[in-house]
């Protein structure tokens, strides 16, 4: 059985992004639980649609952040988002039709993808964005001295 549990290894140390990631892991877990419990097709569809909508909103947010900060690995990172988008679009109709093999294949993909993506790709982005924020929010020595 796949494990969609959030762990410290998924932290990127950007509070809003970490909250979005926790939500994605939770939605993926809810979808898996619904499928495992042989929930009604409408319930599975609702979980799938919430997951797809949250993923798209999250990917768009991350992409905006990366572009705003001039993240040099933006293309590589976006390519990974696009891979997940394509898989969601490919598998959604199959999952909605009740295809259990397709559902299992999608959940297997998603579990590995979320772990790999948050554990490496998003951590790299998080480090860059934290450094970008520090670099661009430095106060001039006069400002620091005047507050002393």
N, C-alpha and C positions, 0 to 999 in steps of 0.2 A: 504494500500500500504506500502511495506517495505521501510525503509529509510537507504540508504547506505552512508549517509553523515558523513564526518569526523568531529570529535569534539575534544576538549581538553581532554575529558575523554579517548580518544584513544592514547594519547601521552605516550610513554615509555621513552622519554628523551634521546634517542640515535638517533642522526640525520639521519643516514643512514637507520636504521630500521623504523623510523617514515616516511621517504620518501617512503620506500617500502610499508608500510601500507597504506599511502595515495593513492599510485598507485593501490593497491588492491581494496580499497573502490571505487576508480574512475572506475576501470574496471568492478566491480560488478554493479555499478550504470549504466554504459553504456550498459551492458547486459540487465539489467532490462528495461531500456528505449527502447532498440531495441525490446524486447519482447512485451512491452506495446504498442508500435507503430505498431505492426504486421509487423515488417521488414521482408524482404526476408530471407529465410532459410540460404542463404550464409552469410548474414550479421550477423545473430544470431550466426552462427557457428564461424565466425571470432572473435566475442566478447568472446565467450566461450573459444576458443583456446588461445586467449591472456590472459584471466583470469587464465586458467589452467597453462599455461607456467610461468606466473608471480608468481603464488602461489608456484609452485614447486621450482623455483629459490629462492624465499624468504624463504621457509621452509628449503631448503638446506643451505642457508646462516646462518639462525638462529641456526640451528643444529650444524654447524661448530663452530660458536661463543661459544655456550654452551659447546661443547666438549673441545674447546681450553682453556676455563676458568675453567673446572672441575665443571660445574654447577650441584649441587646435585639433582635437580629436572628434569634433562635432560630426563629421561625415561618417566615421566608423561607428560612433554611438547611435546616430540616427539610422544607420543601416540595420543595426540590431533591433531597434524599435520597428522598423519596416518589416523585418522578418516576423516579428510577433504579430504585427497587424495582418500580414498575409495569412499566417496560420489561423488567426481568429476568423478571418473572412472565409477561409477555405473550410474550416471545420464547423463553423456555426450552423450552416444549413443541415449538415449531417447529424450534428448533435440534436438539433431541433426535430429531426425526423425520427429520432430514437435509435440511431445507429450506435450500438454499444461499443463496437470495435473502434470507431472513429472517436467516440467520447474518451475511451481509455487512452488512445494514442495522443489525443490533444492534452489530456491531463498529464500524461507522462512528459510530453514536450514542455508544457507550461511549468511543471515542477522544476525540471532541470534548467529551463531558461531563466526563471525568476531567481533561483539560487546563483547561477553563474553571473547573470546580469547585475544583480545588486551587489554580489560579493566581489566583483572585479570592476566591471565597466562603470557602474554608478559610484563605486568608491573612488575611482580615479577622477571622475567628474567632480565628486564632492570635495576632494583635496584641492583641485584646481579652483573651484568656486570659493572655497574658504580662503585660499591664498589671494585670490582676486579681490575678495571683499576686504581683507586686511590691507592690501596694497592701495586700494582706492578709498579707504576710509581713514587714512592716516591724517592726523591734524598737524598743522604747522607748529614748529617749536614755540612760536609766539603765542599761539592759542593755548598750548599746554602750560606755558609759563604764566600766562595771565590768570589761569584757574588755580595756580598754587598759592 
